Amino acid sequence: MGRIVGIGIQSFEKIRKANCFYVDKTSFIKEWWESADDVTLIARPRRFGKTLNISMLEQFFSVDYADRGDLFEGLSIWEEEKYRNLQGTYPVISLSFARIKETNYISTREKINQILTNLYVKHIYLRDSDVLTDADKEFFDRILKVDIRDSDATSAIYQLCDYLSRYYGKNVIILLDEYDTPMQEAYVNGFWDEIVSFIRSLFNSTFKTNQYLARAVMTGITRVSKESIFSDLNNLKVITTTSDEYAAAFGFTEEEVFAALEECGLEKEKENVKKWYDGFVFGNYKDIYNPWSILNFLDTGKISTYWANTSSNSLVGKLIRQGSKEIKTTFETLLDNKTIHCPIDEQIVYNQLDYNENAIWSLLLASGYLKVLSKENEEEIDENSCPLYELGITNLEVKRMFFSMVRDWFAKAGGEYDSFIKSLLCGDVEAMNAYMNDITLEIFSYFDTEKRSPRGAAERFYHGFVLGLVAVLRDKYVITSNRESGFGRYDVILEPKDHDKDAIILEFKVYNPNREKSLEDTVRAALAQIEEKQYAKALLAKGFKVEQIRKYGFAFEGKNVLIE
């Protein structure tokens, strides 16, 4: 009988005291300590054990856990006397930004203020100790107030390190979990510039100009660009998904997963579990599994999209939903079990995500939705070029999540969405027009259609919209977009896997009053382009008959659509 599988437990102490299922990751303590790096930033996808490892570090080093070696007995770190003697010997400041998910700057600052106040409350014994001067006590009291001015807030952790160092006669270890959560929320909700200035000042005093700092670890999903918030930190060791360091410290290796399956009597499920949950790659270490999915499978014995369902995926959805035609076309390629090749910059510049396509793929890689399959040898490429990475969707669970995401985007249209798909397949143009206009009226504002100007951006938006709309047909059709055929590049072709059914060509045009008098003229121009450019040529070459190829022009003007 296997150990009890506790779901969602993020306290190392609680897991150990309850003897819950735990994969020994204490070798991370040794690897990090012996690296001797001042400040270590570790970027890993969500639900990969970052918070649990931060809890483990705190409870290993903190003086608050002195004489709690029982928590580590039987684990790998306890085998060496050097580390047994190190346990419980440092003052530690541990904090998390994981819950800072506010929609505006003021609320975000209030949440950070509350975290700082809570840290001072935890160490209230310092307030009345003889190591603080009167001036120190005045500062301490200001942090205990709800309304903290920025100059005090950005210095609060630095000052607390000073106080702790004096009290314990030893410099301080700082542990900051999910440091980038407020940064992501700031980008999604439009207050990026405000938060950057504050966080940069906070991090500079905490990690750069802090002579009371012994070591520090920060965790997050992304590596926010140095220019954004780390411009003053030259003592930062950055570990990303392509780094070899700490590769097995976050996530479960295949050996660990298979051992867990055997412990829980699920060894017959190894192949199925591998198909669904394997695929994460950290550095040169392959076959990494997401712990959240594995723990839930061990608990239930059922395959499901556990990891994908733990988040709204709002940022990922925003980037793909509002992305250009090229982004949606590339996304389509990934969903078709193919790979893409692009340069990767692991320094995420959030304010570039709206226009830099490579920044989007970099973010998806950091977030765990994509994996690196190969990388160009830098010695073999031109000195002015960047190496290309071959990327693919991480595993079946992630792929299912993306399909579900696309379906959810159109859920607001309810029956009209399903009816449009049915009318498209049976060729009922009148019904297609009725349903498509209902859909656009219902959900175009959700797709941020103000981005449709200028005209080129409008065409990309509509193209991506319809491409997402027909994505649910992938089990019966090969859907291709923006490919060469005849004398041009068609918009969308639906090629049935059953060649007895009709193929469908879709061409999109946005009404241009300088060229057309009405939407009717626009839709006729779309149909004429299909014929003039001979877009059917690729289908004819595959054996489809002329009468098997249906052609539709889509004309758009705002939320009005005309299909012929």
C-alpha positions as a printed NumPy array, in Angstrom:
array([[  0.   ,   0.   ,   0.   ],
       [  1.454,   3.352,  -1.046],
       [  1.774,   6.424,   1.126],
       [ -1.141,   8.855,   1.364],
       [ -1.114,  11.27 ,  -1.573],
       [ -1.769,  14.761,  -0.286],
       [ -3.026,  17.153,  -2.982],
       [ -2.047,  20.812,  -2.846],
       [  0.157,  20.619,   0.259],
       [  2.87 ,  23.262,  -0.094],
       [  4.386,  23.008,   3.386],
       [  7.392,  20.69 ,   3.628],
       [  6.8  ,  20.275,   7.353],
       [  3.169,  19.266,   6.878],
       [  4.051,  16.642,   4.236],
       [  6.765,  15.131,   6.412],
       [  4.753,  15.111,   9.632],
       [  1.782,  13.463,   7.921],
       [  4.051,  10.984,   6.116],
       [  2.423,  11.925,   2.811],
       [  3.833,  10.838,  -0.526],
       [  7.01 ,  12.823,  -1.16 ],
       [  9.737,  12.575,  -3.788],
       [ 13.063,  13.414,  -2.164],
       [ 14.313,  16.703,  -3.607],
       [ 16.629,  17.631,  -0.744],
       [ 19.658,  17.212,  -3.021],
       [ 18.582,  20.648,  -4.294],
       [ 19.724,  22.092,  -0.933],
       [ 23.234,  20.798,  -1.427],
       [ 23.419,  21.736,  -5.105],
       [ 22.299,  25.293,  -4.377],
       [ 24.492,  25.785,  -1.315],
       [ 27.605,  24.544,  -3.046],
       [ 26.982,  26.784,  -6.077],
       [ 27.921,  29.75 ,  -3.822],
       [ 25.792,  32.107,  -5.941],
       [ 24.614,  35.283,  -4.207],
       [ 21.171,  35.514,  -5.784],
       [ 19.628,  32.646,  -7.739],
       [ 16.549,  33.102,  -9.925],
       [ 14.913,  29.816, -10.916],
       [ 12.199,  29.905, -13.576],
       [  9.912,  26.893, -13.825],
       [  6.309,  26.399, -14.992],
       [  3.471,  26.571, -12.481],
       [  2.791,  23.556, -10.263],
       [  6.366,  22.285, -10.516],
       [  7.15 ,  22.25 ,  -6.822],
       [  8.646,  25.731,  -6.554],
       [  6.674,  26.649,  -3.435],
       [  7.355,  23.3  ,  -1.762],
       [ 11.086,  23.645,  -2.436],
       [ 11.079,  27.167,  -1.017],
       [  9.338,  25.782,   2.079],
       [ 11.983,  23.045,   2.252],
       [ 14.807,  25.603,   2.074],
       [ 13.234,  27.742,   4.792],
       [ 12.737,  24.821,   7.143],
       [ 16.244,  23.528,   6.53 ],
       [ 18.119,  26.806,   7.087],
       [ 15.906,  28.906,   9.354],
       [ 16.718,  29.4  ,  13.019],
       [ 12.976,  29.06 ,  13.56 ],
       [ 13.442,  25.365,  12.736],
       [ 16.558,  24.75 ,  14.804],
       [ 16.557,  21.226,  16.245],
       [ 13.999,  20.11 ,  13.626],
       [ 16.334,  17.687,  11.936],
       [ 13.555,  15.112,  12.253],
       [ 11.963,  16.662,   9.174],
       [ 14.986,  15.647,   7.102],
       [ 15.86 ,  12.284,   8.602],
       [ 15.917,   9.55 ,   5.98 ],
       [ 16.376,  12.03 ,   3.136],
       [ 19.51 ,  12.44 ,   1.039],
       [ 20.611,  15.762,   2.589],
       [ 20.794,  14.146,   6.037],
       [ 23.479,  11.674,   4.963],
       [ 26.299,  14.245,   5.319],
       [ 27.348,  15.581,   8.703],
       [ 28.238,  18.946,   7.171],
       [ 24.597,  19.555,   6.307],
       [ 23.241,  18.098,   9.506],
       [ 25.294,  20.763,  11.303],
       [ 24.031,  23.477,   8.937],
       [ 20.349,  22.857,   9.58 ],
       [ 18.545,  25.61 ,  11.514],
       [ 21.459,  28.031,  11.692],
       [ 20.444,  31.086,   9.578],
       [ 17.936,  33.884,   9.958],
       [ 15.591,  33.511,   6.969],
       [ 13.106,  35.899,   5.371],
       [ 10.579,  33.96 ,   3.315],
       [  7.807,  35.636,   1.333],
       [  5.618,  34.944,  -1.671],
       [  4.   ,  37.101,  -4.365],
       [  1.82 ,  34.188,  -5.532],
       [ -1.439,  35.782,  -4.372],
       [ -0.787,  39.231,  -5.814],
       [ -3.231,  38.984,  -8.707],
       [ -4.821,  42.403,  -8.647],
       [ -6.207,  44.271, -11.639],
       [ -4.709,  47.688, -10.858],
       [ -1.545,  49.218,  -9.448],
       [ -3.066,  50.622,  -6.246],
       [ -4.451,  47.251,  -5.153],
       [ -1.173,  45.564,  -6.065],
       [  0.804,  47.988,  -3.903],
       [ -1.63 ,  47.423,  -1.03 ],
       [ -1.085,  43.658,  -1.27 ],
       [  2.7  ,  44.099,  -1.258],
       [  2.411,  46.462,   1.708],
       [  0.436,  43.821,   3.591],
       [  3.141,  41.227,   2.897],
       [  5.806,  43.578,   4.232],
       [  3.714,  44.381,   7.309],
       [  3.202,  40.672,   7.974],
       [  6.969,  40.098,   7.819],
       [  7.497,  42.767,  10.473],
       [  4.694,  41.358,  12.622],
       [  6.359,  37.941,  12.435],
       [  9.58 ,  39.486,  13.729],
       [  7.932,  41.837,  16.24 ],
       [ 10.381,  40.619,  18.915],
       [ 13.019,  42.756,  17.184],
       [ 10.994,  45.91 ,  17.915],
       [ 11.669,  45.729,  21.639],
       [ 15.151,  44.262,  21.492],
       [ 18.226,  46.241,  22.392],
       [ 19.675,  45.91 ,  18.854],
       [ 17.321,  48.567,  17.443],
       [ 17.92 ,  52.281,  17.849],
       [ 15.111,  54.767,  18.311],
       [ 15.306,  55.612,  14.599],
       [ 15.072,  51.905,  13.749],
       [ 11.99 ,  51.576,  15.937],
       [ 10.349,  54.523,  14.201],
       [ 10.941,  52.854,  10.826],
       [  9.667,  49.543,  12.198],
       [  6.463,  51.247,  13.329],
       [  5.933,  52.848,   9.92 ],
       [  6.021,  49.424,   8.238],
       [  3.43 ,  48.142,  10.711],
       [  0.974,  50.706,   9.363],
       [ -1.336,  49.875,   6.449],
       [ -0.382,  52.897,   4.355],
       [  3.363,  52.603,   3.706],
       [  5.081,  55.215,   1.59 ],
       [  7.107,  53.917,  -1.367],
       [ 10.497,  54.948,   0.018],
       [  9.867,  52.869,   3.149],
       [  8.298,  49.938,   1.308],
       [ 11.181,  49.513,  -1.12 ],
       [ 13.658,  49.553,   1.802],
       [ 11.631,  47.349,   4.148],
       [ 13.288,  43.993,   3.42 ],
       [ 16.749,  45.549,   3.435],
       [ 16.105,  47.102,   6.846],
       [ 14.688,  43.854,   8.223],
       [ 17.871,  42.058,   7.083],
       [ 19.883,  44.659,   8.98 ],
       [ 17.853,  44.088,  12.152],
       [ 18.008,  40.282,  11.897],
       [ 21.729,  40.353,  11.184],
       [ 22.357,  42.399,  14.311],
       [ 20.112,  40.203,  16.428],
       [ 21.522,  36.833,  15.314],
       [ 25.049,  37.947,  14.428],
       [ 24.671,  36.364,  11.   ],
       [ 23.626,  37.537,   7.559],
       [ 20.203,  36.616,   6.204],
       [ 18.9  ,  34.164,   3.593],
       [ 16.036,  35.607,   1.529],
       [ 13.507,  33.345,  -0.215],
       [ 11.023,  34.955,  -2.607],
       [  8.48 ,  32.672,  -4.273],
       [  6.56 ,  33.543,  -7.477],
       [  8.273,  36.901,  -7.854],
       [  6.799,  37.508, -11.322],
       [  3.086,  37.012, -10.57 ],
       [  2.382,  40.761, -10.129],
       [  4.39 ,  41.429, -13.305],
       [  2.178,  39.138, -15.372],
       [ -0.974,  40.648, -13.903],
       [  0.35 ,  44.149, -14.603],
       [  0.855,  43.276, -18.263],
       [ -2.564,  41.645, -18.645],
       [ -4.349,  44.517, -16.879],
       [ -2.392,  47.446, -18.288],
       [ -0.323,  48.901, -15.424],
       [  3.084,  47.542, -16.432],
       [  5.031,  50.815, -16.309],
       [  3.831,  51.656, -12.803],
       [  4.732,  48.297, -11.266],
       [  8.147,  48.093, -12.97 ],
       [  9.451,  51.224, -11.276],
       [  8.41 ,  50.056,  -7.816],
       [  9.652,  46.457,  -8.174],
       [ 12.985,  47.621,  -9.573],
       [ 13.602,  49.798,  -6.503],
       [ 12.488,  47.022,  -4.139],
       [ 14.763,  44.431,  -5.76 ],
       [ 17.73 ,  46.79 ,  -5.927],
       [ 17.726,  47.453,  -2.179],
       [ 16.869,  43.856,  -1.298],
       [ 19.281,  41.934,  -3.518],
       [ 21.924,  44.337,  -4.845],
       [ 22.901,  46.876,  -2.194],
       [ 22.247,  44.619,   0.776],
       [ 25.39 ,  43.946,   2.79 ],
       [ 23.299,  41.897,   5.244],
       [ 22.385,  39.316,   2.605],
       [ 23.924,  35.845,   2.873],
       [ 22.177,  34.191,  -0.074],
       [ 18.871,  34.498,  -1.896],
       [ 16.594,  32.394,  -4.057],
       [ 13.793,  33.731,  -6.229],
       [ 11.369,  31.518,  -8.102],
       [  8.907,  32.333, -10.834],
       [  7.544,  31.177, -14.15 ],
       [  9.459,  33.607, -16.329],
       [ 12.715,  35.444, -16.378],
       [ 11.568,  39.035, -16.642],
       [ 14.054,  41.021, -18.713],
       [ 17.04 ,  42.509, -16.941],
       [ 16.187,  45.913, -18.38 ],
       [ 12.767,  45.802, -16.729],
       [ 13.47 ,  45.071, -13.064],
       [ 16.971,  43.593, -12.763],
       [ 18.972,  46.385, -14.405],
       [ 20.99 ,  47.01 , -11.238],
       [ 21.597,  43.362, -10.347],
       [ 24.912,  42.023, -11.63 ],
       [ 25.034,  39.313,  -8.94 ],
       [ 22.071,  37.361, -10.331],
       [ 22.417,  33.702, -11.392],
       [ 19.516,  32.876, -13.703],
       [ 18.253,  29.334, -14.209],
       [ 15.712,  28.874, -17.018],
       [ 14.122,  25.855, -18.681],
       [ 17.146,  25.553, -20.997],
       [ 19.679,  25.571, -18.129],
       [ 21.278,  22.33 , -16.928],
       [ 21.511,  23.396, -13.26 ],
       [ 18.804,  22.081, -10.906],
       [ 17.225,  20.217, -13.835],
       [ 15.868,  17.379, -11.689],
       [ 15.102,  19.488,  -8.61 ],
       [ 11.733,  20.706,  -9.904],
       [  9.339,  18.198, -11.43 ],
       [  9.505,  14.394, -11.347],
       [ 11.93 ,  12.345, -13.398],
       [ 10.635,   9.296, -15.245],
       [ 12.401,   7.027, -12.777],
       [ 10.626,   8.784,  -9.894],
       [  7.245,   8.587, -11.647],
       [  7.52 ,   4.882, -12.468],
       [  8.595,   4.123,  -8.885],
       [  5.561,   6.046,  -7.605],
       [  3.223,   4.125,  -9.932],
       [  4.596,   0.85 ,  -8.617],
       [  4.213,   2.002,  -5.   ],
       [  0.542,   2.822,  -5.65 ],
       [ -0.167,  -0.366,  -7.596],
       [ -0.529,   1.489, -10.899],
       [  2.457,   0.038, -12.744],
       [  0.234,  -1.085, -15.646],
       [ -0.478,   2.568, -16.402],
       [  3.139,   3.538, -17.178],
       [  2.667,   3.781, -20.94 ],
       [ -0.548,   5.8  , -20.668],
       [  0.932,   8.147, -18.059],
       [  3.998,   8.688, -20.229],
       [  1.849,   9.502, -23.275],
       [ -0.147,  12.098, -21.361],
       [  2.287,  13.698, -18.925],
       [  5.862,  13.152, -20.124],
       [  7.598,  15.716, -22.274],
       [  8.979,  18.554, -20.16 ],
       [ 12.64 ,  19.284, -20.87 ],
       [ 14.979,  21.224, -18.588],
       [ 18.423,  21.769, -20.043],
       [ 19.732,  18.42 , -21.268],
       [ 17.421,  16.545, -18.884],
       [ 14.463,  15.026, -20.721],
       [ 11.458,  12.994, -19.587],
       [ 10.403,  15.369, -16.825],
       [  6.807,  15.076, -15.59 ],
       [  4.585,  17.711, -14.026],
       [  4.179,  16.829, -10.309],
       [  0.625,  18.139, -10.06 ],
       [ -0.697,  15.814, -12.758],
       [  1.207,  12.825, -11.405],
       [  0.019,  13.362,  -7.812],
       [ -3.574,  13.692,  -8.957],
       [ -3.265,  10.548, -11.059],
       [ -1.772,   8.651,  -8.121],
       [ -4.688,   9.846,  -6.004],
       [ -7.491,   9.013,  -8.463],
       [ -6.013,   6.477, -10.865],
       [ -7.708,   8.392, -13.679],
       [ -6.193,  10.243, -16.63 ],
       [ -7.3  ,  13.875, -16.916],
       [ -5.985,  17.339, -17.742],
       [ -5.086,  18.097, -14.12 ],
       [ -2.265,  20.587, -14.708],
       [ -4.052,  22.401, -17.515],
       [ -7.135,  22.894, -15.353],
       [ -5.348,  24.607, -12.456],
       [ -5.212,  28.017, -14.084],
       [ -7.325,  30.284, -16.246],
       [ -4.365,  30.561, -18.623],
       [ -5.475,  34.159, -19.138],
       [ -2.134,  35.445, -20.412],
       [ -1.655,  32.582, -22.873],
       [ -5.217,  32.973, -24.082],
       [ -4.818,  36.726, -24.506],
       [ -1.661,  36.372, -26.604],
       [ -3.055,  33.751, -28.965],
       [ -6.581,  35.17 , -29.151],
       [ -5.366,  38.677, -29.994],
       [ -2.344,  37.535, -31.995],
       [ -1.68 ,  38.098, -35.682],
       [ -2.608,  35.73 , -38.462],
       [  0.979,  34.477, -38.446],
       [  0.782,  33.608, -34.741],
       [ -2.48 ,  31.731, -35.214],
       [ -1.067,  29.923, -38.249],
       [  1.994,  28.863, -36.273],
       [ -0.226,  27.788, -33.409],
       [ -2.208,  25.693, -35.881],
       [  1.014,  23.998, -36.981],
       [  1.78 ,  23.056, -33.374],
       [ -1.709,  21.646, -32.836],
       [ -1.18 ,  19.515, -35.938],
       [  1.636,  17.655, -34.082],
       [  4.312,  19.497, -36.048],
       [  7.214,  21.577, -34.805],
       [  8.273,  25.176, -35.382],
       [ 11.72 ,  26.758, -35.589],
       [ 12.331,  30.185, -34.092],
       [ 14.862,  32.148, -32.015],
       [ 14.227,  32.219, -28.283],
       [ 15.024,  35.033, -25.882],
       [ 14.488,  33.789, -22.349],
       [ 14.473,  37.336, -20.994],
       [ 10.753,  37.988, -21.266],
       [  9.989,  41.592, -22.17 ],
       [  6.293,  41.836, -21.392],
       [  5.772,  45.117, -23.174],
       [  7.035,  43.458, -26.388],
       [  4.47 ,  40.67 , -26.324],
       [  1.936,  42.727, -28.274],
       [  4.133,  42.923, -31.362],
       [  7.108,  40.554, -31.031],
       [  6.078,  37.082, -32.17 ],
       [  9.259,  35.423, -30.876],
       [  8.587,  36.86 , -27.403],
       [  5.286,  34.964, -27.37 ],
       [  6.924,  31.612, -28.166],
       [  9.563,  32.371, -25.515],
       [  6.822,  32.916, -22.945],
       [  5.017,  29.71 , -23.943],
       [  8.304,  27.83 , -23.555],
       [  8.957,  29.298, -20.105],
       [  5.38 ,  28.516, -19.063],
       [  5.736,  24.843, -19.969],
       [  3.333,  24.771, -22.902],
       [  6.156,  24.21 , -25.392],
       [  9.357,  22.169, -25.147],
       [ 12.743,  22.367, -26.86 ],
       [ 13.395,  19.436, -29.163],
       [ 16.674,  20.675, -30.629],
       [ 18.8  ,  23.784, -31.006],
       [ 21.106,  24.988, -33.751],
       [ 24.795,  24.775, -32.964],
       [ 25.897,  28.352, -32.343],
       [ 29.322,  27.625, -33.83 ],
       [ 27.734,  26.701, -37.161],
       [ 25.611,  29.815, -37.733],
       [ 26.434,  33.313, -38.91 ],
       [ 27.773,  35.604, -36.177],
       [ 24.939,  38.053, -36.832],
       [ 22.247,  35.389, -36.446],
       [ 20.534,  33.847, -33.435],
       [ 20.326,  30.06 , -33.078],
       [ 16.947,  28.586, -33.93 ],
       [ 15.169,  26.324, -31.467],
       [ 12.904,  23.53 , -32.592],
       [  9.766,  23.698, -30.458],
       [  6.774,  21.427, -30.062],
       [  3.753,  21.144, -27.772],
       [  4.908,  19.557, -24.525],
       [  2.542,  16.602, -24.26 ],
       [ -0.99 ,  15.336, -24.822],
       [ -2.329,  17.057, -21.712],
       [ -1.169,  20.473, -22.962],
       [ -2.561,  19.798, -26.425],
       [ -5.954,  18.94 , -24.951],
       [ -5.8  ,  22.151, -22.922],
       [ -5.28 ,  24.219, -26.062],
       [ -8.192,  22.569, -27.844],
       [-10.366,  23.221, -24.803],
       [ -9.198,  26.844, -24.729],
       [-10.252,  27.373, -28.341],
       [-13.678,  25.868, -27.623],
       [-14.12 ,  28.118, -24.587],
       [-13.431,  31.238, -26.643],
       [-16.557,  30.517, -28.651],
       [-18.703,  29.27 , -25.79 ],
       [-20.268,  32.733, -25.485],
       [-21.914,  32.173, -28.866],
       [-23.629,  29.04 , -27.573],
       [-25.871,  27.35 , -30.105],
       [-24.967,  29.823, -32.867],
       [-21.388,  28.535, -32.836],
       [-22.408,  24.884, -33.207],
       [-25.012,  25.805, -35.794],
       [-22.485,  27.725, -37.879],
       [-20.162,  24.717, -37.999],
       [-23.057,  22.459, -39.042],
       [-24.235,  24.887, -41.714],
       [-20.685,  25.205, -43.067],
       [-20.347,  21.444, -43.389],
       [-23.675,  21.044, -45.177],
       [-23.189,  24.111, -47.387],
       [-26.203,  26.154, -46.194],
       [-24.959,  29.657, -47.045],
       [-28.08 ,  31.433, -45.785],
       [-27.749,  29.773, -42.382],
       [-23.995,  30.439, -42.334],
       [-24.675,  34.157, -42.734],
       [-27.297,  34.209, -40.011],
       [-25.23 ,  32.312, -37.485],
       [-21.941,  34.083, -38.24 ],
       [-23.517,  37.5  , -37.723],
       [-24.974,  36.327, -34.409],
       [-21.547,  35.039, -33.339],
       [-19.686,  38.215, -34.236],
       [-22.268,  40.392, -32.519],
       [-21.957,  38.312, -29.348],
       [-18.225,  37.87 , -28.963],
       [-16.181,  40.266, -31.12 ],
       [-15.782,  42.691, -28.197],
       [-14.315,  39.782, -26.184],
       [-11.685,  39.433, -28.895],
       [-10.628,  43.089, -28.458],
       [-11.617,  44.061, -31.96 ],
       [-10.314,  47.585, -31.592],
       [ -7.031,  46.031, -32.692],
       [ -8.502,  45.635, -36.164],
       [ -7.193,  49.002, -37.262],
       [ -5.305,  49.587, -39.52 ],
       [ -6.715,  47.465, -42.329],
       [ -3.85 ,  44.918, -42.405],
       [ -4.356,  44.23 , -38.71 ],
       [ -8.102,  43.891, -39.328],
       [ -7.597,  41.159, -41.909],
       [ -5.24 ,  39.311, -39.561],
       [ -7.821,  39.516, -36.8  ],
       [-10.686,  38.136, -38.889],
       [ -8.476,  35.439, -40.358],
       [ -7.46 ,  34.298, -36.901],
       [-11.039,  34.468, -35.669],
       [-12.393,  32.096, -38.33 ],
       [ -9.338,  29.877, -38.037],
       [-10.092,  29.408, -34.355],
       [-13.764,  28.882, -35.127],
       [-13.13 ,  25.859, -37.375],
       [-10.357,  24.381, -35.207],
       [-12.792,  21.892, -33.642],
       [-13.032,  20.118, -37.007],
       [ -9.454,  18.853, -36.817],
       [-10.509,  15.301, -36.085],
       [-12.225,  15.122, -39.496],
       [-10.332,  17.709, -41.555],
       [ -6.743,  18.74 , -42.189],
       [ -6.923,  22.486, -41.662],
       [ -4.215,  24.558, -43.326],
       [ -3.794,  28.299, -43.505],
       [ -1.768,  30.834, -45.439],
       [ -0.113,  28.183, -47.624],
       [  0.935,  28.431, -51.27 ],
       [ -1.371,  26.944, -53.902],
       [ -1.701,  27.927, -57.529],
       [ -0.451,  31.495, -57.889],
       [ -0.868,  32.745, -54.366],
       [ -1.424,  32.002, -50.695],
       [ -4.916,  30.996, -49.671],
       [ -6.448,  31.933, -46.331],
       [ -7.892,  28.621, -45.08 ],
       [ -8.466,  25.188, -46.642],
       [-10.394,  22.389, -44.929],
       [ -9.311,  19.119, -46.509],
       [-11.488,  16.168, -45.394],
       [ -9.639,  13.096, -44.204],
       [-12.443,  11.14 , -45.868],
       [-11.914,  12.005, -49.551],
       [-15.546,  11.198, -50.318],
       [-16.536,  14.436, -48.57 ],
       [-16.226,  17.982, -49.903],
       [-13.141,  20.141, -49.409],
       [-13.69 ,  23.785, -48.437],
       [-11.728,  26.92 , -49.368],
       [-12.268,  30.089, -47.303],
       [-11.037,  33.538, -48.357],
       [-11.404,  36.642, -46.159],
       [-11.55 ,  40.295, -47.109],
       [-12.234,  43.447, -45.142],
       [-14.464,  46.041, -46.781],
       [-12.426,  48.844, -48.348],
       [-14.561,  51.892, -49.265],
       [-11.824,  53.119, -51.605],
       [-12.241,  50.032, -53.779],
       [-15.718,  48.668, -53.105],
       [-19.159,  50.207, -52.876],
       [-20.613,  47.527, -50.592],
       [-19.962,  44.297, -48.694],
       [-21.376,  42.504, -51.746],
       [-18.501,  43.89 , -53.837],
       [-16.028,  42.797, -51.156],
       [-17.287,  39.21 , -51.002],
       [-17.264,  38.961, -54.803],
       [-13.635,  40.141, -54.791],
       [-12.801,  37.351, -52.324],
       [-14.427,  34.727, -54.565],
       [-12.712,  36.155, -57.632],
       [ -9.341,  35.877, -55.899],
       [ -9.92 ,  32.16 , -55.219],
       [-10.429,  31.621, -58.952],
       [ -7.73 ,  33.976, -60.236],
       [ -5.056,  32.579, -57.918],
       [ -6.206,  28.975, -58.524],
       [ -6.252,  28.084, -54.828],
       [ -7.995,  24.791, -55.662],
       [ -4.909,  23.521, -57.451],
       [ -3.438,  21.863, -54.331],
       [ -6.691,  19.975, -53.724],
       [ -7.018,  18.889, -57.341],
       [ -3.461,  17.529, -57.167],
       [ -4.555,  15.334, -54.262],
       [ -7.355,  13.757, -56.274],
       [-10.334,  15.875, -55.311],
       [-12.803,  16.482, -58.13 ],
       [-13.862,  19.987, -59.116],
       [-17.398,  19.373, -57.878],
       [-15.996,  18.302, -54.478],
       [-14.415,  21.701, -53.798],
       [-16.642,  24.344, -52.217],
       [-15.455,  27.95 , -52.171],
       [-16.638,  30.702, -49.819],
       [-15.799,  34.365, -49.633],
       [-16.106,  36.133, -46.254],
       [-16.515,  39.918, -46.267],
       [-16.147,  41.8  , -42.973],
       [-17.033,  45.31 , -41.878],
       [-16.873,  45.753, -38.125],
       [-19.298,  43.209, -36.661],
       [-21.094,  42.724, -40.006],
       [-20.271,  39.652, -42.06 ],
       [-21.37 ,  38.564, -45.54 ],
       [-20.64 ,  35.075, -46.857],
       [-21.18 ,  33.851, -50.434]])
